[in-house]
Amino acid sequence: MRTPKVRGRTDSSCGELSRNRDVSASFRAQRLRVRCVLASLSTTHHLILEVQRLRNRSPATVMRPMKNIHLNVKGRILLARFSNEKEEIMAKPEQTDANTLNPAQKDLSQLWEDHVRYEFSTRNTDDTLATMVDDAYVNHIPVLTGGSGREELREFYSKRFIPQMPPDTEMTPVSQTIGEDQIVDEMIFKFTHTIPMDWMLPGIPPTGKRVEVPLVAIVRFKDGKLAHEHIYWDQASVLVQIGLIDPAKLPVAGVESARKVLDSGLPANALMRRADLNQ
């Protein structure tokens, strides 16, 4: 007897069996029973194979939305307060299950958290460098600041980065993608420009302006330590917020860029509408 070709459902003739109980002892009814059983087994087998296929997929990346917290440079954790609408938007990220990470991914996550703590909370250059390989490099993409190798990074962290972090700096985590040897960390970076910030605004004296900008860190690991950091942010948005770019004359946005990351319900396409009106 040929196995019926069934994928993801039982054979439609199974219903006929229940409607013809008077022929349950006949050969036809027996054949229907066999077909139904085989169809069920085929469906079950298909589902088992699909589960096994998904389980065996390489966990190249696991999307891990972060809890909505603020971490400032003094190491305090501040719970963010939102309206009811925003609480609904952020409710899903707060339900993150850390059990979705394998042990290697948990180690990467912990190492990255330690690295950030040494930079922004304890503000310790030696501890920061201890989390990195000897030939590590850091590249702040918009302005090409950072360094390559331990000595250059020591100079950068100790003189240009750690001591030039405004005291009210905050980071609001948005999401985190953790792979086998890489983390992508999305956040909102907030500060008031009250001190020189050569790593972000080289040559620009303090303006006293408040800045909120989306920032993404792509962090690669090697031999259990950080190998490199590629840090991206919207420099045009920063320059708008400190008053060096006039957003009325260029297709750029200020603080709105950061706020829309946290609230997708905010208006889109405003710059296009403005351009249409000016034509």
C-alpha positions as CSV (number, residue, x, y, z in Angstrom):
1,M,0.0,0.0,0.0
2,R,1.4,3.4,-1.0
3,T,1.7,6.0,1.8
4,P,-0.6,9.0,1.1
5,K,1.3,12.2,0.3
6,V,0.3,14.3,3.3
7,R,2.2,17.3,4.6
8,G,1.0,19.2,7.7
9,R,-2.7,17.9,7.6
10,T,-4.6,14.6,7.9
11,D,-6.2,13.0,4.8
12,S,-9.7,14.4,4.0
13,S,-11.2,10.9,3.8
14,C,-10.7,10.5,7.6
15,G,-14.0,12.3,8.0
16,E,-15.7,9.7,5.8
17,L,-14.8,7.0,8.2
18,S,-16.7,8.7,11.1
19,R,-19.7,9.1,8.8
20,N,-19.8,5.5,7.8
21,R,-19.7,3.6,11.0
22,D,-22.0,0.9,9.5
23,V,-19.2,-0.4,7.3
24,S,-16.5,-0.3,10.0
25,A,-15.9,-4.0,9.6
26,S,-15.6,-3.9,5.9
27,F,-12.3,-4.0,4.0
28,R,-12.9,-0.4,2.8
29,A,-13.2,0.8,6.3
30,Q,-10.1,-1.0,7.4
31,R,-8.2,0.6,4.5
32,L,-9.5,4.0,5.5
33,R,-8.3,3.4,9.1
34,V,-4.8,2.5,7.8
35,R,-4.7,5.6,5.6
36,C,-5.8,7.8,8.5
37,V,-3.1,6.4,10.8
38,L,-0.4,6.7,8.1
39,A,-1.5,10.3,7.4
40,S,-1.3,11.1,11.1
41,L,2.1,9.5,11.4
42,S,3.3,11.4,8.3
43,T,2.1,14.7,9.8
44,T,3.7,13.9,13.2
45,H,7.0,12.8,11.4
46,H,7.0,16.1,9.5
47,L,6.6,18.1,12.6
48,I,9.3,16.2,14.4
49,L,11.7,16.8,11.5
50,E,10.8,20.5,11.4
51,V,11.5,20.9,15.2
52,Q,14.8,19.0,14.8
53,R,15.7,21.3,11.8
54,L,15.0,24.4,13.9
55,R,16.9,23.1,16.9
56,N,20.0,22.2,14.8
57,R,20.2,25.6,13.2
58,S,23.4,27.4,14.1
59,P,22.5,30.1,16.7
60,A,24.5,32.7,14.7
61,T,22.5,35.5,16.3
62,V,19.9,35.7,19.1
63,M,17.9,38.9,19.2
64,R,17.8,39.9,22.8
65,P,15.7,43.1,23.5
66,M,17.0,44.8,26.5
67,K,15.1,45.9,29.6
68,N,14.4,49.6,29.5
69,I,17.0,51.0,32.0
70,H,19.3,53.9,32.2
71,L,22.9,53.4,33.2
72,N,24.7,56.6,34.1
73,V,28.4,57.1,34.6
74,K,28.1,56.8,38.4
75,G,26.9,53.3,37.9
76,R,23.4,53.9,39.2
77,I,20.4,52.1,37.6
78,L,17.5,54.3,37.0
79,L,14.1,52.9,36.0
80,A,12.8,54.9,33.1
81,R,9.3,56.3,33.4
82,F,6.9,56.3,30.4
83,S,3.3,57.1,29.7
84,N,0.9,54.2,29.4
85,E,1.3,54.2,25.6
86,K,5.0,54.0,25.8
87,E,4.9,51.4,28.6
88,E,2.9,49.2,26.1
89,I,5.6,49.8,23.4
90,M,8.4,48.8,25.8
91,A,6.5,45.9,27.5
92,K,7.7,43.3,25.1
93,P,11.4,44.0,25.6
94,E,11.0,43.8,29.3
95,Q,9.9,40.1,29.0
96,T,13.3,39.0,27.7
97,D,14.2,35.4,28.7
98,A,18.0,35.1,29.3
99,N,17.6,31.3,29.0
100,T,17.6,31.7,25.2
101,L,21.3,32.3,25.3
102,N,23.8,29.5,25.2
103,P,26.8,29.5,27.7
104,A,29.2,31.1,25.2
105,Q,26.7,33.9,24.4
106,K,26.2,34.5,28.1
107,D,29.9,34.9,28.5
108,L,30.1,37.4,25.7
109,S,27.2,39.4,27.2
110,Q,28.8,39.4,30.6
111,L,32.2,40.5,29.2
112,W,30.6,43.3,27.3
113,E,28.7,44.5,30.3
114,D,32.0,44.4,32.3
115,H,33.8,46.4,29.6
116,V,31.1,49.1,29.6
117,R,31.0,49.3,33.4
118,Y,34.8,49.9,33.5
119,E,34.4,52.7,30.9
120,F,31.4,54.5,32.3
121,S,31.0,53.5,36.0
122,T,34.3,52.7,37.6
123,R,36.1,54.7,34.9
124,N,39.2,52.5,35.1
125,T,41.5,52.4,32.0
126,D,43.4,49.3,33.1
127,D,40.3,47.3,33.8
128,T,38.9,48.4,30.5
129,L,42.0,47.2,28.6
130,A,42.0,43.9,30.5
131,T,38.8,42.9,28.7
132,M,40.5,43.4,25.3
133,V,43.0,41.4,23.3
134,D,46.5,43.0,22.9
135,D,45.9,44.0,19.2
136,A,42.3,45.3,19.7
137,Y,41.1,48.4,18.0
138,V,38.3,50.8,18.5
139,N,36.8,52.9,15.7
140,H,34.2,55.6,16.2
141,I,33.0,55.6,12.6
142,P,31.6,59.2,12.3
143,V,34.8,60.9,13.4
144,L,37.5,58.2,13.1
145,T,38.5,58.4,16.8
146,G,39.7,55.5,18.9
147,G,42.9,53.5,18.5
148,S,44.7,50.3,17.6
149,G,46.8,48.3,19.9
150,R,47.2,48.4,23.7
151,E,49.3,51.5,23.9
152,E,47.3,53.6,21.6
153,L,44.1,52.5,23.3
154,R,45.6,53.3,26.7
155,E,46.3,56.8,25.5
156,F,42.8,57.2,24.0
157,Y,40.9,55.8,27.0
158,S,42.9,57.5,29.7
159,K,43.0,61.0,28.1
160,R,40.4,61.3,25.5
161,F,37.5,59.0,26.4
162,I,37.0,58.2,30.0
163,P,37.8,61.7,31.5
164,Q,35.9,63.4,28.7
165,M,32.5,61.7,29.4
166,P,30.0,64.3,30.6
167,P,28.9,63.5,34.2
168,D,25.2,63.2,33.3
169,T,25.8,60.7,30.5
170,E,23.1,58.1,30.2
171,M,22.6,55.0,28.0
172,T,19.1,53.7,27.3
173,P,19.4,50.1,25.9
174,V,17.1,49.4,23.0
175,S,18.2,45.9,21.7
176,Q,21.1,43.5,21.7
177,T,21.9,40.8,19.1
178,I,24.3,38.2,20.5
179,G,26.1,35.8,18.2
180,E,28.9,33.3,18.7
181,D,31.7,35.9,18.5
182,Q,29.9,39.2,18.0
183,I,27.4,41.5,19.8
184,V,25.4,44.3,18.2
185,D,24.2,46.7,20.9
186,E,21.6,49.4,20.0
187,M,21.0,52.2,22.5
188,I,20.1,55.8,22.9
189,F,23.2,57.8,24.1
190,K,22.3,61.0,26.1
191,F,24.5,63.7,27.6
192,T,24.8,67.4,28.1
193,H,27.8,68.9,26.3
194,T,29.3,70.6,29.4
195,I,32.9,69.4,28.8
196,P,35.3,68.9,25.8
197,M,34.4,65.6,24.1
198,D,37.4,64.9,21.7
199,W,36.2,61.4,21.0
200,M,32.9,62.6,19.6
201,L,33.2,66.3,19.0
202,P,37.0,67.0,18.4
203,G,37.8,70.7,18.4
204,I,34.3,71.8,19.5
205,P,34.2,73.7,22.8
206,P,31.4,72.8,25.3
207,T,28.0,74.2,24.2
208,G,25.9,73.3,27.2
209,K,23.4,71.7,24.9
210,R,21.5,68.5,25.7
211,V,22.0,65.6,23.2
212,E,20.1,62.4,22.6
213,V,21.3,60.2,19.7
214,P,20.9,56.6,18.6
215,L,24.1,54.7,18.9
216,V,25.1,51.2,17.7
217,A,28.1,49.3,18.9
218,I,29.3,46.3,16.8
219,V,31.7,44.3,19.0
220,R,33.8,41.4,17.9
221,F,35.4,38.9,20.3
222,K,38.5,36.7,20.0
223,D,40.0,34.3,22.5
224,G,37.5,35.3,25.2
225,K,38.1,39.0,24.9
226,L,37.1,42.1,22.9
227,A,38.9,42.2,19.5
228,H,37.3,45.4,18.1
229,E,34.5,47.9,18.4
230,H,32.8,49.7,15.5
231,I,30.7,52.5,17.0
232,Y,28.1,54.2,14.9
233,W,25.9,57.3,15.5
234,D,24.3,60.0,13.5
235,Q,26.8,62.9,13.7
236,A,24.5,65.2,11.8
237,S,21.9,64.8,14.6
238,V,24.5,65.6,17.2
239,L,25.6,68.7,15.3
240,V,21.9,69.8,15.0
241,Q,21.4,69.5,18.7
242,I,24.4,71.5,19.7
243,G,23.5,74.2,17.3
244,L,26.2,73.8,14.5
245,I,23.8,72.7,11.8
246,D,20.5,74.4,10.8
247,P,18.0,71.6,10.2
248,A,15.7,74.0,8.4
249,K,18.2,74.1,5.5
250,L,19.3,70.5,5.3
251,P,17.6,67.0,5.3
252,V,18.7,66.2,8.8
253,A,17.0,65.6,12.1
254,G,17.8,66.4,15.7
255,V,16.6,64.8,18.9
256,E,13.6,63.4,16.9
257,S,15.9,60.6,15.6
258,A,16.4,59.2,19.1
259,R,12.8,59.6,20.2
260,K,11.4,57.7,17.2
261,V,13.7,54.8,18.0
262,L,11.9,54.5,21.4
263,D,8.4,55.3,20.0
264,S,7.6,54.0,16.5
265,G,4.3,55.8,16.6
266,L,5.9,59.2,16.2
267,P,5.5,60.8,12.7
268,A,7.6,59.7,9.8
269,N,8.5,61.4,6.4
270,A,8.4,65.0,7.8
271,L,11.5,65.9,5.8
272,M,9.9,64.6,2.5
273,R,6.7,66.5,3.2
274,R,8.7,69.7,3.8
275,A,10.6,69.2,0.6
276,D,7.4,68.7,-1.4
277,L,6.1,72.0,0.0
278,N,9.2,73.8,-1.0
279,Q,9.1,72.7,-4.6
